[in-house]
Amino acid sequence: MISKVYLNGVATYRNGINFKPKKINFVYGANGTGKSTISKVLYGEKGMETCEIEWEPGEKEEVIVYNRSFVKRNFESSTELKGIFTLGEESIDIQKDIKEKRKEIDLHEQQKNTIQNNILKIEKEIDDLKSVLEQKCWETQKSYGTEFSEALVGYRGRMKIFCEKCISSLKETGKENVLTLDELRALYQAVYSQNVVLHNKYQKIAAVDVQKLDSHPLLGTIIVGKKDTPIGTFIDFLQSSDWIEDGIEYAKKVPGKCPYCQQDLPENLERQIEDYFDESYKTNKANLALYAKEYSDMISSISDILHKIDTGRIDYLDYGEYDTKKQILILKLEANMKTILDKEETLSKMVEIESILELVQELNVIIDNFNSEIERNNEYAKNHKAAKEKCIKAVWNFLATQRQSDIEEYLKQVSGREKGKKQLLTNKIGKETKIKELKNEIANQEEKVTSVKPTVKAINEILKGFGFTGFMLAVNETEMGTYKIIRSTGEDASETLSEGEHNFISFLYFYYMCFGSQTKTGTVNNKILVIDDPISSMDSNVIFIVSTLIKNMLRDCKNDDNGIKQIIVLTHNVYFHKEITYWGNKDALPTNSTKYFILKKNNEETFIEEYDANPISTSYELLWQELKNTEDNSSNTMLNVMRRILEHYFTVVGGINYESCINQFEGADKIICKALIAFINDGSHSIFEDLIFTPSDGSVERYKQVFEKVFDKLGHIEHYKMMMNK
């Protein structure tokens, strides 16, 4: 059955409204309040996608909807109607067998639903147990979650998954290898105290190169020219070789002149000076210059190494000693370089540079230590993933053991329930299999004996019985399995029917379709019926027969007959609503499975009011008012009004045995009296029984006379006069 219909975003259902039907449902609403929208949603018409239908547990039934769309689909789109297959009268034994199978299916369905409800009950019990455990585990998270947050990433925000992780951890490890809190803290600190990443090792300073350049013999050598020449002796005496050498360069710009005093130079002086600066002098000078360059290059190389260390500092290394020795080295290198350059400027000067070899070796030791730590870090980083996984597992093992007794009790409780659930699922599958087998058997039987002809006969009898003699339904001999609407002459009548005739035959077609099928199989399938305002443009006599037919459907639904599991009737007509909802006392609809609805519209938005009792019930006063209003009601209507008044007054109100008055009448009046009280005695009257007791319009007054005499003979004539204003 349908348990809820969510109406939203269509027609006047703007903000979402829930329509919650029971087994039998009556919906009243004026035109434009949204009745047709409900029927469209239940049929699944296009444009209703924003609405939803919820079903009770079990198999979904077929929904058969009578509304304007039904009429259009079946009567306006084609001159041919799909035939309605029903079981033929000659197949009594098969019908009986199918009916028994249908009952068996219903029984299995009920048992399956009971099993499903028990499964849901067990699942709820498990959920409740889980909820309690989740709360307890969450208390553990509150106690330790912050301290071990890095190991619990992804679990601290959701109680459910935290609990599930505790359960799985306890199952995997049990009590073994569980660290103490202090041990766990130490492990966690070691793993998560730093951001472990891979680092490149530092380059050391090339000590070999430093040792090679740490000194040079030329630095302590006086580099001068050839002393065994006349000019050499003079220059050596004056110790002015550097000054003289500089002057040579200047003299080249002013040949024959002293570059310092601009006096003419003695003949051959320039030659003598050049002889003084011999090859040995030049060689020493060049070697010193080469040394100076090599020393400068070494400084650049060392500077690059130190720069890379400085720009690639690592937070877990201590650079204090390194920085001290680095600064000393830089100062020494700068001083040494200056000394070397000074020597180049004054070759005759003896100089000495400070050794840096020991300092470089000390720095290299520091760099080696750095690299050792980097290597250890890198090795740890390579294995950090495994270390982290080990730590995370240890944390969960610890947390799980904090709730070990709770988890074990939960698992014990759930285990028994899971076994029960498994058995129920097996039983459910067995029921489903049996249901499928029975349905297949029914389908095979149906295909052999179903026919479209019985429906034609039944509909034509009703048409004839109610005076619709101008047209009839006939089997289409040219298109097997279809009908056509014809005149008595055989001509097609589908285009010339009045609106009332058209609506009446369309409803009759729907009525028999509900007890049959448009295919050879499925005639006894379970179904849900939705009937939306079936009495449009019908006169009161036809309304009566439609009401009676619908009551037949309601009765079947009430008694779980003919596969009708749920019914929803929608109307805007008050009289029609009263007709189908009035059942008297003996055959009243069950209050626990019947529901009433009123649709109201406010500011172009529909609202639904729900009632357990009929809010538009036929009032006693209204019945008398209808009795007095002879112009708007048919003879059938008047007969039913009189019946209801008698039942209400003498049974409900007075507790009087009205049947005692029957024998006080004679002849035709006695028959009429019996007709009046037949409804009260037999609420399950059929449509054809009603036809027997249907008076003609000309005899209504005769029935009224007998009706008045009933009150008189039972001693309540004064009440009659009061209600009739006499």
C-alpha positions in Angstrom: 0.0 0.0 0.0 0.9 3.6 -0.4 1.9 5.1 3.0 2.6 8.7 1.9 2.5 11.0 -1.0 4.7 14.1 -0.9 3.2 16.9 -3.0 5.6 19.7 -3.9 6.2 22.2 -6.7 3.1 21.3 -8.7 -0.1 23.1 -9.3 -1.1 24.7 -5.9 1.2 22.5 -3.8 4.0 25.0 -3.5 5.8 24.3 -0.2 5.5 20.6 0.2 2.6 18.8 1.8 2.3 15.2 2.9 -0.8 13.2 2.0 -0.9 10.1 4.2 -3.6 7.6 3.1 -4.9 4.6 4.9 -6.6 1.5 3.3 -9.8 3.3 2.4 -9.7 7.1 1.7 -12.2 9.8 0.9 -11.0 13.2 -0.3 -13.3 16.1 -0.7 -12.4 19.4 -2.2 -13.9 22.1 -4.4 -12.8 22.4 -8.0 -9.3 23.9 -8.2 -8.1 22.7 -4.8 -5.8 20.1 -6.2 -7.7 16.8 -6.4 -6.6 16.0 -9.9 -3.0 16.7 -9.0 -3.1 13.9 -6.5 -4.5 11.5 -9.1 -1.8 12.6 -11.6 1.0 12.1 -9.1 -0.3 8.6 -8.2 -0.5 7.6 -11.9 3.0 9.0 -12.5 2.1 11.5 -15.2 4.8 13.7 -16.7 5.5 17.0 -14.8 5.1 15.4 -11.4 8.8 14.5 -10.9 9.1 16.9 -7.9 6.6 14.7 -6.0 7.3 11.4 -4.2 5.4 8.3 -3.3 6.4 6.2 -0.3 5.2 2.5 0.0 4.7 0.3 3.0 7.1 -2.7 3.2 6.3 -5.4 0.7 5.7 -5.6 -3.0 4.4 -2.5 -4.8 0.9 -2.9 -6.2 -0.4 -1.7 -9.6 -2.0 1.7 -9.3 -5.1 2.1 -11.5 -6.3 5.7 -11.8 -9.7 7.0 -13.1 -9.5 10.6 -14.0 -9.7 12.9 -17.1 -6.4 11.5 -18.3 -7.7 7.9 -18.1 -10.7 8.9 -20.2 -8.5 10.7 -22.8 -6.1 7.8 -23.0 -8.7 5.1 -23.5 -11.6 6.9 -25.2 -10.3 10.0 -27.1 -7.1 8.8 -28.6 -8.6 6.1 -30.7 -12.0 4.7 -31.8 -10.9 1.3 -30.5 -10.7 0.3 -26.8 -8.3 -2.2 -25.4 -10.2 -5.2 -24.4 -10.6 -6.1 -20.7 -9.7 -9.7 -20.1 -11.7 -11.5 -17.4 -12.0 -15.1 -16.5 -14.8 -16.8 -18.6 -17.9 -18.2 -16.9 -17.1 -21.6 -18.2 -13.8 -21.7 -16.2 -15.4 -22.0 -12.8 -13.0 -24.6 -11.5 -10.0 -22.6 -12.7 -11.5 -19.4 -11.2 -11.8 -21.3 -7.9 -8.3 -22.5 -8.1 -7.0 -19.1 -9.0 -8.9 -17.6 -6.1 -7.4 -20.1 -3.8 -3.9 -19.3 -5.1 -4.6 -15.7 -4.7 -5.5 -16.2 -1.1 -2.4 -18.3 -0.7 -0.4 -15.4 -2.2 -2.0 -12.9 0.1 -1.2 -15.2 3.1 2.4 -15.5 2.0 2.5 -11.7 1.4 1.2 -11.2 5.0 3.8 -13.6 6.3 6.5 -12.0 4.3 5.5 -8.6 5.6 5.5 -10.0 9.2 9.0 -11.4 8.6 10.1 -8.0 7.2 8.7 -6.2 10.2 10.6 -8.6 12.5 13.7 -8.0 10.5 13.2 -4.2 10.9 12.6 -4.8 14.6 15.9 -6.7 15.0 17.7 -4.0 13.0 16.2 -1.3 15.3 17.4 -3.3 18.3 20.9 -3.5 16.8 20.8 0.2 16.0 19.8 1.0 19.6 22.6 -1.1 21.0 25.0 0.5 18.6 23.8 4.0 19.6 24.6 3.2 23.3 28.0 1.9 22.4 28.7 4.9 20.2 28.1 7.2 23.1 30.4 5.2 25.3 33.2 5.1 22.7 32.7 8.8 22.1 33.5 9.5 25.8 36.8 7.8 25.2 37.4 10.1 22.2 36.7 13.1 24.4 39.3 11.9 26.9 42.1 11.1 24.5 41.2 12.5 21.1 43.0 15.8 21.5 46.2 14.3 22.8 46.4 11.8 19.8 44.7 14.0 17.3 47.2 13.4 14.5 46.6 9.6 14.7 42.8 10.0 14.6 42.4 12.3 11.6 39.1 11.6 9.8 37.5 9.9 12.9 37.0 12.7 15.5 34.1 14.4 13.7 31.8 11.4 13.4 30.6 9.3 16.3 29.5 6.4 14.2 32.8 5.7 12.3 34.8 6.3 15.5 32.9 3.5 17.2 33.2 1.2 14.2 37.0 1.7 14.2 37.1 0.8 17.9 35.2 -2.4 17.2 37.4 -3.4 14.3 40.6 -2.6 16.2 39.5 -4.8 19.1 38.6 -7.7 16.8 42.0 -7.5 15.1 44.3 -7.3 18.1 42.3 -8.2 21.2 44.3 -7.6 24.4 47.8 -8.3 22.9 50.5 -5.7 22.4 48.6 -2.9 23.9 50.9 -0.1 25.0 50.6 1.7 28.3 49.5 5.4 28.2 53.1 6.5 28.8 54.5 4.2 26.2 51.9 5.4 23.7 52.7 9.0 24.4 56.4 8.4 23.9 55.8 6.6 20.6 53.4 9.3 19.4 55.8 12.1 20.3 58.6 10.4 18.4 56.5 10.0 15.3 54.6 13.2 15.2 57.0 15.7 16.9 58.5 16.9 13.7 57.6 17.2 10.1 59.8 14.5 8.6 61.0 15.1 5.0 63.9 14.0 2.9 66.9 16.4 2.8 70.1 16.6 0.6 73.4 16.2 2.4 75.7 19.2 2.6 78.9 19.4 0.5 82.2 19.5 2.4 85.1 21.9 1.8 87.9 20.3 -0.3 90.6 20.1 2.3 93.1 18.9 -0.3 92.8 22.1 -2.2 93.0 24.1 1.0 96.2 22.3 2.0 97.7 22.9 -1.4 97.0 26.6 -1.2 97.5 27.1 2.6 100.9 28.7 1.9 103.4 29.5 -0.9 107.2 29.9 -0.9 107.1 33.1 -3.0 105.1 34.9 -0.2 108.3 34.9 1.9 110.6 35.5 -1.0 112.1 39.0 -1.9 111.5 39.1 -5.6 113.9 41.5 -7.3 116.0 41.8 -10.5 119.6 40.8 -11.4 121.9 42.3 -8.8 125.2 41.8 -10.7 124.7 44.7 -13.1 125.7 48.3 -12.4 122.1 49.4 -12.3 121.3 46.4 -10.3 123.7 47.2 -7.5 122.2 50.8 -7.5 118.6 49.6 -7.4 119.4 47.0 -4.7 121.1 49.7 -2.7 118.1 51.9 -2.9 115.7 49.0 -2.5 113.5 50.6 -5.2 113.0 47.7 -7.6 109.2 47.9 -7.3 109.3 51.6 -7.9 111.6 51.2 -10.9 109.4 48.5 -12.3 106.3 50.7 -12.2 108.3 53.5 -13.8 109.1 51.2 -16.8 105.5 51.1 -17.7 105.2 54.9 -17.4 108.4 55.4 -19.5 106.9 53.5 -22.4 104.5 56.4 -22.8 107.2 59.0 -23.0 110.3 57.4 -24.6 113.8 58.9 -23.5 112.2 60.8 -20.7 112.1 60.0 -16.9 108.5 59.2 -16.1 108.9 60.9 -12.8 110.9 64.1 -13.5 110.7 64.4 -17.2 114.5 64.8 -17.6 116.3 63.2 -20.5 117.5 59.7 -19.6 121.1 58.8 -20.0 121.9 56.7 -23.0 121.4 52.9 -22.5 119.6 53.4 -19.1 116.4 51.9 -20.3 118.3 48.9 -21.6 120.1 48.4 -18.3 116.9 48.5 -16.4 115.3 45.9 -18.7 118.4 43.7 -18.1 117.8 44.1 -14.4 114.3 42.5 -14.6 115.4 39.2 -16.0 113.4 36.0 -16.7 113.7 34.8 -13.2 112.0 37.9 -11.9 109.2 37.6 -14.5 108.7 33.9 -13.7 108.3 34.5 -10.0 106.0 37.3 -10.6 103.8 35.2 -12.9 103.8 32.3 -10.4 102.7 34.6 -7.6 99.9 36.0 -9.7 98.8 32.4 -10.5 98.7 31.6 -6.8 96.7 34.7 -6.1 94.1 33.6 -8.6 93.9 30.0 -7.3 93.5 31.3 -3.8 90.7 33.6 -4.9 89.0 30.7 -6.7 89.3 28.6 -3.6 87.6 31.4 -1.6 84.8 31.5 -4.1 84.3 27.8 -3.9 84.3 27.8 -0.1 81.9 30.7 -0.2 79.5 28.8 -2.5 79.6 25.8 -0.1 78.9 27.9 2.9 76.1 29.8 1.1 74.3 26.6 0.2 74.5 25.5 3.8 73.2 28.8 5.0 70.3 28.9 2.5 69.4 25.2 3.2 69.3 25.2 6.9 67.3 22.4 8.6 65.3 23.0 11.8 66.6 19.9 13.6 70.3 20.8 13.2 72.3 23.0 15.6 74.3 25.6 13.7 75.9 27.4 16.7 79.5 26.0 16.4 79.3 26.0 12.7 78.4 29.7 12.5 81.3 30.6 14.9 83.9 28.7 12.9 82.4 29.9 9.6 82.8 33.5 10.6 86.4 33.0 11.7 87.2 31.2 8.3 85.7 34.1 6.3 87.7 36.7 8.2 90.9 34.6 7.7 90.3 34.2 4.0 89.7 37.9 3.6 92.9 38.8 5.4 94.9 36.2 3.6 93.6 37.4 0.2 94.6 40.9 1.1 98.1 39.8 2.1 98.5 38.0 -1.2 97.4 41.0 -3.1 99.8 43.2 -1.2 102.6 40.8 -2.1 101.6 41.2 -5.7 101.9 44.9 -5.4 105.2 44.8 -3.6 107.2 41.8 -4.8 110.2 42.7 -2.8 108.2 42.5 0.4 108.2 39.3 2.5 104.7 38.4 3.7 103.0 35.5 5.5 99.3 34.2 5.5 97.5 32.5 8.3 96.8 28.8 7.8 93.1 27.8 7.4 93.6 24.1 7.0 92.8 23.2 10.6 89.7 25.5 10.6 88.5 23.9 7.4 89.0 20.5 8.8 87.0 21.4 11.9 84.2 22.8 9.7 84.2 19.6 7.7 83.8 17.6 10.9 80.7 19.7 11.7 79.4 19.2 8.2 80.0 15.5 8.6 77.9 15.5 11.7 75.2 17.4 9.9 75.2 14.9 7.1 75.0 12.0 9.6 71.9 13.6 11.1 70.5 14.2 7.7 71.2 10.6 6.7 69.4 9.4 9.9 66.5 11.7 9.1 66.3 10.5 5.6 66.4 6.9 6.6 63.7 7.6 9.2 61.7 9.5 6.6 61.8 6.5 4.2 60.4 4.4 7.0 58.1 7.0 8.5 55.0 5.8 6.8 55.4 2.4 8.4 56.3 4.0 11.7 53.2 6.2 11.5 51.0 3.3 10.7 52.4 1.4 13.6 51.7 4.4 15.9 48.1 4.8 14.6 47.4 1.1 15.2 48.8 1.4 18.7 46.6 4.4 19.4 43.4 2.5 18.2 44.4 -0.6 20.2 44.7 1.5 23.3 41.4 3.3 22.7 39.5 0.1 21.9 40.7 -1.6 25.1 39.4 1.3 27.1 35.9 0.1 26.0 36.7 -3.5 25.7 34.0 -4.8 28.0 31.3 -2.6 26.4 32.4 -3.7 22.9 32.4 -7.4 23.8 29.0 -7.1 25.4 27.7 -5.3 22.3 29.1 -8.0 20.0 27.6 -10.7 22.1 24.1 -9.0 22.0 24.4 -8.4 18.3 25.6 -11.9 17.4 22.4 -13.5 18.5 20.3 -11.0 16.7 22.3 -11.3 13.5 21.7 -15.0 13.5 18.0 -14.5 14.0 18.0 -11.9 11.2 19.8 -14.2 8.9 17.2 -16.9 9.4 14.4 -14.4 8.8 16.0 -13.3 5.6 16.1 -16.9 4.5 12.4 -17.3 5.3 11.6 -14.1 3.5 13.4 -15.3 0.4 11.5 -18.5 0.7 8.2 -16.6 0.8 9.2 -14.5 -2.2 10.1 -17.6 -4.2 6.7 -19.2 -3.3 4.8 -16.0 -4.3 6.6 -15.9 -7.6 5.8 -19.6 -8.3 2.1 -19.0 -7.5 1.9 -16.0 -9.7 3.5 -17.9 -12.6 0.9 -20.6 -12.1 -1.9 -18.1 -12.1 -0.6 -16.4 -15.2 -0.4 -19.7 -17.0 -4.0 -20.5 -16.0 -5.2 -17.0 -16.9 -3.7 -17.1 -20.4 -5.7 -20.3 -21.2 -9.2 -19.1 -20.0 -9.3 -15.3 -20.1 -11.6 -13.5 -22.6 -12.7 -10.0 -23.4 -16.3 -11.0 -24.0 -17.7 -11.2 -20.5 -16.9 -7.6 -19.9 -18.9 -6.6 -23.0 -21.9 -8.5 -21.7 -21.7 -7.0 -18.2 -21.4 -3.4 -19.4 -24.2 -3.7 -21.9 -26.5 -5.1 -19.3 -25.9 -2.1 -17.0 -26.4 0.3 -19.9 -29.7 -1.3 -20.9 -30.8 -1.5 -17.3 -30.4 2.3 -16.9 -32.0 3.3 -20.1 -28.9 3.8 -22.3 -30.3 2.0 -25.3 -28.8 4.2 -28.0 -25.3 2.7 -27.9 -23.5 -0.4 -26.7 -20.1 -2.0 -26.4 -19.1 -4.6 -28.9 -16.0 -6.9 -29.5 -14.0 -5.6 -32.4 -13.8 -8.6 -34.8 -11.2 -6.9 -37.0 -8.8 -6.2 -34.2 -8.5 -9.0 -31.7 -8.6 -8.0 -28.0 -10.3 -4.6 -28.5 -13.7 -3.1 -28.2 -15.7 -0.5 -30.1 -18.7 1.6 -29.2 -21.6 1.2 -31.7 -25.2 2.1 -32.3 -27.9 -0.5 -32.7 -27.3 -0.2 -36.4 -23.7 -1.2 -36.1 -22.4 2.4 -36.8 -19.5 3.8 -34.7 -20.9 5.8 -31.8 -17.7 7.0 -30.2 -17.9 10.5 -31.7 -21.6 11.2 -31.1 -22.0 10.3 -27.4 -23.1 13.0 -25.0 -20.7 14.0 -22.3 -22.8 12.2 -19.7 -22.9 9.0 -21.8 -19.3 9.3 -22.6 -18.4 9.6 -18.9 -20.7 6.8 -17.8 -19.3 4.2 -20.2 -15.8 5.3 -19.5 -16.4 4.6 -15.8 -18.0 1.3 -16.5 -14.9 0.4 -18.5 -12.7 1.4 -15.6 -14.9 -0.5 -13.1 -14.5 -3.8 -15.0 -10.8 -3.1 -15.7 -10.3 -3.1 -12.0 -11.6 -6.6 -11.8 -9.8 -7.8 -14.9 -6.8 -6.8 -17.0 -5.9 -5.3 -20.4 -3.7 -8.3 -20.9 -4.4 -12.0 -20.9 -2.7 -12.3 -17.5 -2.8 -10.2 -14.4 -6.6 -10.4 -13.9 -6.2 -11.2 -10.2 -3.2 -9.1 -9.4 -3.2 -6.8 -6.4 -4.0 -3.2 -7.2 -4.6 0.2 -5.8 -7.6 2.2 -7.1 -7.7 6.0 -7.4 -11.1 7.5 -8.5 -11.1 11.2 -9.3 -14.6 12.9 -9.7 -16.3 10.1 -11.8 -19.7 11.7 -11.9 -19.1 14.8 -14.1 -22.2 15.6 -16.3 -24.1 12.6 -15.0 -27.8 12.8 -13.9 -28.8 11.7 -10.4 -29.8 8.2 -11.5 -26.4 7.5 -13.0 -24.7 9.0 -9.9 -26.6 6.4 -7.9 -25.3 3.5 -10.0 -21.8 4.9 -10.0 -22.0 5.3 -6.2 -23.2 1.7 -5.9 -20.3 0.4 -8.1 -17.8 2.3 -6.1 -19.3 0.9 -2.9 -18.7 -2.6 -4.3 -15.0 -1.6 -4.8 -14.9 -0.2 -1.2 -16.5 -3.4 0.1 -13.9 -5.6 -1.7 -11.1 -3.4 -0.4 -12.5 -3.6 3.1 -12.7 -7.4 2.9 -9.5 -7.9 0.9 -11.4 -9.4 -2.1 -10.5 -9.3 -5.7 -7.0 -8.0 -5.1 -8.1 -4.4 -4.2 -5.7 -3.4 -1.4 -6.2 0.3 -1.2 -8.7 2.8 -2.6 -8.7 6.6 -2.8 -11.9 8.4 -3.9 -11.7 12.2 -4.7 -14.8 14.4 -5.4 -16.1 17.9 -5.3 -19.8 16.8 -5.1 -21.3 16.8 -1.6 -24.1 14.5 -2.4 -21.8 11.9 -4.1 -19.5 12.1 -1.1 -22.4 11.4 1.2 -23.5 8.5 -1.0 -20.2 6.7 -1.0 -19.4 7.4 2.7 -22.8 6.3 4.1 -22.8 2.7 5.1 -25.2 2.4 8.0 -24.3 0.5 11.2 -24.1 -3.1 10.1 -21.7 -2.7 7.3 -19.8 0.3 8.4 -16.3 0.9 7.2 -13.5 0.1 9.7 -12.5 3.3 11.5 -8.9 2.1 12.0 -8.3 1.8 8.2 -10.5 4.6 6.9 -9.5 8.2 6.6 -11.2 11.4 5.4 -9.5 14.5 3.8 -10.7 18.0 2.9 -8.6 20.0 0.5 -8.7 23.8 1.0 -7.0 26.6 -0.9 -5.7 29.8 0.7 -3.7 32.4 -1.3 -3.5 30.0 -4.2 -1.9 27.3 -2.1 -3.5 24.0 -1.1 -3.7 22.7 2.4 -4.9 19.2 3.5 -7.0 18.6 6.6 -7.2 15.0 7.9 -10.0 13.4 9.8 -10.6 10.0 11.4 -14.4 10.5 11.1 -16.4 11.8 8.2 -16.3 15.6 8.4 -19.1 15.8 5.8 -21.3 13.2 7.3 -25.0 13.1 6.3 -26.8 15.0 9.0 -30.3 13.9 10.0 -31.7 17.3 9.3 -30.2 17.3 5.8 -31.9 14.0 5.0 -35.3 15.5 5.8 -34.4 18.5 3.8 -33.6 16.3 0.8 -36.8 14.4 1.3 -38.8 17.7 1.0 -36.8 18.8 -2.1 -38.5 16.6 -4.7 -37.4 18.6 -7.7 -33.6 18.0 -7.6 -33.6 14.3 -6.6 -34.5 11.2 -8.5 -36.7 8.4 -7.3 -33.6 6.4 -6.4 -32.3 9.2 -4.3 -35.6 9.6 -2.5 -35.8 5.9 -1.7 -32.3 6.0 -0.2 -33.1 9.1 1.8 -36.2 7.5 3.3 -34.2 4.4 4.1 -31.6 6.3 5.9 -34.0 8.4 7.9 -35.7 5.2 9.2 -32.4 3.6 10.1 -31.1 6.7 11.8 -34.2 7.6 13.8 -35.5 4.2 14.8 -32.2 2.4 15.3 -29.5 5.0 16.1 -31.7 7.5 17.9 -34.6 5.6 19.3 -33.6 2.0 19.5 -37.0 1.0 18.2 -37.7 -2.2 16.2 -39.1 -0.6 13.1 -39.6 -4.0 11.5 -42.6 -4.7 13.7 -44.7 -2.3 11.5 -44.3 -4.4 8.3 -47.2 -6.7 9.1 -49.4 -3.7 9.8 -49.4 -3.0 6.1 -51.2 -4.9 3.4 -50.8 -5.4 -0.4 -48.6 -3.0 -2.3 -48.0 -0.9 0.8 -46.5 -3.9 2.5 -44.1 -4.5 -0.4 -43.1 -0.8 -0.4 -42.5 -1.0 3.4 -40.3 -4.0 2.8 -38.4 -2.1 0.2 -37.8 0.8 2.5 -36.3 -1.3 5.3 -34.4 -3.7 3.0 -31.4 -1.4 3.0 -31.2 -1.5 6.8 -31.4 -5.2 7.0 -28.9 -5.9 4.2 -26.2 -3.3 3.9 -24.4 -5.6 1.3 -27.2 -5.3 -1.3 -26.0 -5.6 -4.9 -26.7 -3.2 -7.7 -29.2 -5.6 -9.2 -31.1 -6.0 -5.9 -31.5 -2.2 -5.9 -32.9 -2.3 -9.4 -35.7 -4.6 -8.0 -36.6 -2.0 -5.4 -36.2 1.1 -7.6 -39.5 3.0 -7.8 -40.5 4.9 -10.9 -40.6 8.7 -10.7 -44.4 8.5 -10.7 -44.6 6.3 -7.6 -42.4 8.5 -5.4 -45.5 9.9 -3.7 -46.7 6.4 -3.0 -43.4 5.6 -1.2 -43.7 8.9 0.8 -47.2 7.9 1.9 -46.0 4.5 3.2 -42.9 6.3 4.8 -45.3 8.6 6.7 -47.5 5.6 7.8 -44.4 3.8 9.2 -44.0 6.7 11.7 -47.7 6.7 12.4 -48.0 3.0 13.1 -44.9 3.1 15.4 -46.4 6.0 17.3 -44.0 8.7 16.1 -46.2 10.7 13.8 -45.5 13.9 15.7 -41.8 13.6 15.0 -42.6 13.2 11.3 -44.8 16.3 11.3 -42.1 18.3 13.1 -39.4 17.4 10.6 -41.7 18.0 7.6 -42.9 21.3 9.0 -46.5 20.1 9.0 
